[in-house]
Amino acid sequence: MRQGQVVAEGDRQRGTGGRNRGGREAVDRALSAGIAIGLSSRKTRERITETLAAIAAAVVEAGIPLATIEGGTVAGTALITKAGAFGGTETVVNCLDRLREV
């Protein structure tokens, strides 16, 4: 998996879906998803850790990750996610500049 990569099936992003509820519930969902595709809980935990590390390494600003979609009709497309509460007055401009660099 490449740095900051988002894995997609077709046009839909594959993941746990919904809001991040955090805590034990998110861990249980991730472990169940790993088991469903034939991974051990150890391997699932390793993949989660690797993915989080890659996301943390590819950021525009604190809390604003840069990723690349893999698979589907938009494979290779750069993606930035930004919550409304993150960043200052220049953050959107910084995000657009970063997308132009990719």
VENPE-V168241 format. One record per pair of residues at least 24 apart in sequence whose ideal C-beta (glycine too) atoms are under 7 Angstrom apart, sorted by sequence separation. I is the first residue (numbers start at 1). J is the second residue. If there is no record, write none. Layout:
I & J
I & J
//
This chain:
78 & 102
61 & 87
64 & 91
61 & 91
64 & 95
66 & 98
61 & 94
60 & 94
60 & 95
60 & 98
1 & 50
5 & 54
1 & 51
4 & 54
3 & 54
4 & 55
1 & 54
3 & 57
4 & 58
3 & 58
4 & 65
6 & 67
8 & 69
11 & 72
4 & 66
5 & 67
6 & 68
8 & 70
9 & 71
10 & 72
11 & 73
4 & 67
5 & 68
6 & 69
7 & 70
8 & 71
9 & 72
11 & 74
4 & 68
6 & 70
7 & 71
8 & 72
5 & 70
2 & 68
6 & 79
//
